[in-house]
Amino acid sequence: MALPDTPLRDPLEFSETDDLLRDDVRRLGALVGQVIAEQVSAEFLASVELLRRTAIARREEGAHADALAAPLAKVSLQEAEALVRAFSAYFGTTNLAERVHRIRRRRDYQRSGSAPQPGGLHAVLTELRDQGIGFDAFAALLPRLLIEPVFTAHPTEAMRRVLLQKEREVVERLVDDIDRTHTPPERETDLQRIRVALTAAWQTSETPATSPTVADERAHVGFYLGDVLYRVLPVFHETFAEAIEAVYGERPPLPPLLRFGTWVGGDMDGNPNVGAATILEALEAQRAQVLANYRRDLRRLAGELSQTRDRVGIEPAIDARIARYRALLPQAPLPRARRANMPYRELLGLMSARLQATQAASEAGYPSSQELLDDLGLIEASLLANRGEHAGHFAVHRVVRRVQAFGFHLAALDLRQDSAWHDAALAALEDDAGWVGRSVDARVARLHAWLGGASLANPTTDDATARSTLAVFRAVIDVRRRFGAHAIGLYIISMSRSAADALAVLALARAAGCIEDAEVPLDIAPLFETVADLEAAPSVMRALFDDPVYRTHLRARGDRQTVMLGYSDSAKDGGIVASRWALQRTQVALIALARESGVRIEFFHGRGGSISRGGGKTERAVHAAPRGSVDGRLRITEQGEVIHRQYGIRALALRNLEQTTAAVLRASLLPRPTDAREDRWRTFGAELAGLARARYRELVYHEPRFHAYFRAATPIDVIERLRLGSRPSRRRDGGVQDLRAIPWVFAWAQNRSGMTAWYGVGHALRAGIERHGLQAMREMAEHWPFFATLLDDVEMVLAKSDMGIFEQYSRLAGDDHAALFPRIAGEFDVTRDAILAIRQEDDLLVRDGRLRLSIRLRNPYVDPISLLQVELLRRWRKGDREDDATLRALMSTVNGIAAGIQNTG
């Protein structure tokens, strides 16, 4: 690998407030260098460093990517894998340094005492108060305030748990000395422990030898739910209460404000590995995890609540509960003689024994989490009645908060299935091969008959689809009896296109005996995914609200209806502008329809990690949402690398929950004032959406060479072989239309174009400028949050894109490169120029220096991996595609690029 031997400068500059970030980046970089030199060789480390500096020089000088690609063209497979691992280790530690620096900035705000950190609860409550929102109006919102992140199994960057633990060790060492208060010997110890963690990580494969199972995915999500968020949840409530008191001078009792959901084990859509068995297994595992957490908490409480009867009063109810549990649990050990006078400890030990019996499904166990809450409430009351407010009450209340949120199930398990699957099951049960071809009215009429008591023609069919579907609904009843009513979340119907799709779920549930108090105990959520489906959603929901059978079901569910909005497939279908516009207008129409129908509607936002799939800053998205669409509640998917970035470190998980809740408070209590110009802006928005969609679909769906170009100019063939998740990458064999949104976006992120987030946008913006004038577009960007947020998101992807590196990928497409690359690169230039003109800026991300620095920190490490991927793709496609060594090296490049650019799938 020949590289220039002239010294190269490192021009990365940090602001004065980022001095400690720079110090952390350099310290960690030095440690990574030591590990590389030790584990590979000093000569290899020198090559890595020179390659990094060459990458920096190429960007600073605007040189062509060929200058960096040339020395990589002759590397061996072994050297290629080592280079990828080396650069991944460097930007992995950069990621950690940045996350720790976010914690440091938060501490700086808290320490200064001058003003609360922007976007947090204290800052937003202050804004609400100053805008005339009094305490009574604020307190009236609290009973309906609920934030519900839902974790899904879409792991475009699923880090192994052992590596998560090593990462945590590094973070803890950095946080311990976050303000440089350690002594030199203490700091040396920290560095040694970090080096041990980095060395062990280097010696650990980033990916397991086999594809993850549903159980593996569950364990991955369980780390964030049962470890990070479990510990953060009570702190969040305490932080909120302190902010309320600081702003309003009141400290009201807070209801449970957080709830969590998961799809892992319940997302059946296109995944043959998920069904009734995984539903039960998931909730069994979640219960085991949360009960183990509670037992650890009770042991800690027993250590803290050492009060003895001779020093403080104990309420008689405590002794009565101890006596009752002694009779219930005769095998439970008696307290040691020295602890016989400590009633709280004795009761806590018996409560732990009951939890153990709960896990064993013994009759001595708790029948529900409410009984555990009752016991904790008994201890709280006794402490408060006997001068114990500062002698353990605080610690008990933290456990109460956890039990209120996590119950005996940890997180509500959503179920999801495609409407076509339900139709196939009904066709078998009715022995009607023509079921799918019947009109909607005909299917609705027949569904009404079944729901009214008519018999199915073939209820004992051996059809596999029908049997597995009925098994799922039987599992629902079993789960509710064993784990509680909150263990099952929504039943989501993918590809919902008519009222018949929701009625089909009710009919199948009744056929399976999924009935409680004569009703189906499920909240059914239609999912509208494509642009056309979103546009049709109001008519579908009107038909459901007008349907007497469905309305009876809805009444039994409290007249609440959840609608799930699909960001991924709508953007894949029509491009980002058409997707965002359809989502916006659908919410407006459904809010009006629900109000007219006497139904409370709630939206479930199916957002992915990347901008192309609805990703981006949640608080900005909430601010840009239609008025009335939030109203105290936010349910949103968290997936891919977003889970790790936002919930991997406790302090950052707390900050994320704060920002999200603060955004919901602002949107609910202080909605944007109506602007007289909005009618005109909406006309422009519809026009831009139409223009962008036509341009996008012209390339993606109507250009005959595009599918072959896509498969050549992206590493999609490698992604399809990755061991990322348990679900297949395609719904069925076919073209782009049959590829799932995640691998589609992932592929275009890998080749550094990010095309799925901006193609068609520039064409529409340029047309808008020509038709309505630049000033009109600037006015929208300044005063219309919907448009401003769209431009922010597209600008971020443009800044992360690199047309020079993308060109290297495009050349892999042979003759199609000459036809399609100029077209795509031209649209990139038009999009960038239009946004800069509207924003009146000379360069991208001028307004976000921190993100700009973050991208610059990573580029010198990601660029070489990208060019290595191009070279390895060329070799692999020319040779044996079953060559495990080359494929393994390619997979390492995919993982490395995903971790480096962060917004992937």
C-alpha positions, 0 to 999 in steps of 0.5 A: 500500500503506497502512500505519500511520505510527506508530512500532512497537517491535521486541520481539525479545529475545536472551539474553546468550549470543546477543549475537553472533547478534543482532549478525550478524542486525542487520549482515546485515539492514542490508546487505540493506536497503542492497541493497534501497535500491540495487536498488529504491528507498529508498521501497520499503525504508521500506515493507518495514521498516514492513510487517515491524514491522506483522507483529511488532506483529500477533503481539505484540498478538494482532491478527487477520491482517486487519490485516496482510492489508489493506495487501497487498490492493492491491499490484501484481504487480511490487511483490508479487514485490519484497516477496517477494524482500525478505523472503526476503533478510532471513530468508535472512541470518537463517538464515545468522546462526543457522547460524554461531552454531551453529558459534560455540557449538561453539567456545565449548564446545571453548574452555571445556574444562569439559565436552564439547558435549552430544550430541557424540562426546566427551560420549556416549563419556564417558556410556558410560564412566561407565555401565560400558561399557569400552573392549573393549565399545566397540571390539567395536562398531567393526567393525559401526558404519556411518552411511549418509546417502542423498541423494534428489531431493525438492527442496522447497527446491533452491537453485541452485548459483550461489546456494549459492556466494554463500551460502558466501561470506557464511558464510566472511566471518562465520566468519572474524570469528566471535569479533570478532578482525578489525581495523576495516579487515578487518571493513569488507572483510568487509562489502563482500564480503558486500554483493557476494554479496548484491547478486549474489544479488538480481540472480539468479533463484532458480529456473531457467527450465525444470524441473530434469532428472535431471542438474540434480538430480544436480549439486545433490546432488553439491555436498554429496557431492563438496564439503562431505562430501568435505572433512568426512569425514576430519575426522570420523574424526579427531574421533572418534579424538581423543574416544576417546583423551580418554575411554578413553586408547586410539587404536584404528585406526578402520575406515571409519565413513561411507558415502553413498548417492543416489537421483538417477538411480536412483529410477524409481518414478513417474518416466519420466525415470529408467532404464538411461540415467540410471543409467549417466549418474549414475555416470559423472558421480559418477566424474568428480567424485570422480576430479577431487577425488582429482587435486586432493588428489594435487597438494596432496600433491605440494606437501607431500611435497617430501622429497629422497633426500639428506635422508631415506630412501625405501623401495625399493617407492616406486622400484619403483612409479615404474619400473612406472608409467613403463613403464605410462604412457610419455607421462607427463611426466618431472619437472623437473630440479630435482625429479628427486630428489623421489620422492614427488612423482614417484609422485604425479604418475604416480598422477594420470596413472593417475586421468586414464587411469581417467576416459578408460577407458584400460587404463593406468587403475586397475582399482579404487579398491583399487589407488589405496589400495595406492599411498597405503598405500605412501607412508604406509608409507615416510613412517612408516619414515623419520621422516615421521609429522609430515612428510606422513603426516597429509595422506596418511591424509586422502586414504586416508579419502576413497578408502575412503569414496567409491571411484570412484563417490562414492556408492552409487546405490540403484535403486527401482521400484514392484512394479506395474511389475515385474508389468507387465513380467512379464505382458508377458514371460510373455504373460499379461494376467491375471498381476496378478490371479493369487493370490500362491501362483500367482505365487510358484509360477511365479516359482520355475519361472522362477528354476529355469530355465523359459523365459519365454513371450515373452522378446523382447517389444516391450513398452516396460515389459518392455524398459526393465526388462530394460535396467535390470538389464543396466545393473546388471551393466555398472555393477558391472564398470566402477565396482565392486561398491559402486557400486550400493546397494539395489534397493528395491521400492515398494509391497511387499505379498507375497513375490512382489514380491521374487521378481519382481525376482530373476526379472527380473534373471535374465531380463536376465542380471544374474548373477555367480557364478550369483547375482543380485548385488543386495540387495533391500529391500522398502519398506513404505509405508502403515499396512496395509503396515507391519502386514503386513510381518512376514507378508510377510518371514516368507514370504520367509525361509521361501521356499527360493529367496529364502533361497538368494539371501539366503545369497549376500548374507551372510544380511543383509536390509534393509527400508525403512520408509516414513514419508511415505505411512504418515503421509499414509494414517493420520496421524502417530500411526498412522504412528509406531505402525505403524513402531515395532511393525513394527520390533519384530516384524521384529527378533524374526522375523529373530532366529528366522530366523537373519537379520541385519536392517537398517532403512532409514528413508525419512524426509522433511524435515517432521515429517509425513514422519518428519523431526525431530532424528535423535538423538531418533528413534534414542533413541526407536527400538525396542531392537535396531533400530539395532545399530551401523548407521543408513541414512537418507534425507536430502532437501529443505531438510534437506540444505541445512540439515544439510550446507550448511556444513562445520562443521555437517555435521561436527556433524550426523554427530557427533550421529548417530553418537553417538546410534547408539553410545548406542542400540547400547551402552547401550539403554534399560532395560526399564520394567515399565510398558511393556506398559501404555504399549504398550496405550495407544499402540495405542489412541491410534493407532487413535483418531487414525487414525480421526479423521484419515481421517474428515476426509481420506478420508471427508469429501466436501467435503474434496478440493475444500477442499484444492485451494482452501485450499492452493496445491496448484495452484501447487505442481503447476506448480512446477519443483522436480523431475524427478518428477511430483507424482502417481502417477496422476490422482485424489484425495488418495490419488493425490497424492504425500506430498511435495506433500501435506505441502508444500501444508499447510505453505504455508498455515501450518496444518501440519495433516498433522502434528497433525490427529487427535492432539488428539482421541486425547490428549483421549480418553486423558486422559479414559480413563486420567487426566492423570497416566498420560499425563504418566508416558508423556511423561516416561519413554517416549521414543517418546511423548515424541518424538512430543509434541516433534515435534507441539509444534514444528509447532504452534508454527510454525503460525498459525491466523489466517493459515491462516484467510485461506487457508481463506476461498478455499474459499468455502462449504466454509470455514464447514464445515471451518475450524472443524473443523480449527481446533478440532482445533488448539486441542484438540491444543495444550491437550492437549500443554500439559496433559500437559507442564504448561506455559503455552505452546508450546516453553517448554523450547526457547527457542532454537527459539522465538527462531528462529521469532520471528525469521522470522515477521515476514518469512514472514507478509507473504509468506503473505498475499501468496500468499493475495491472489495466489491469489485473483487468479490463480484468478479470472483467466487461469490461464495468466497467466505473470506472476501465476504467476511471482509465486505461485511466488516466494511458494512458494519464500519460504515454504518457505525461511522455515518450513524444515520443508516437504516 
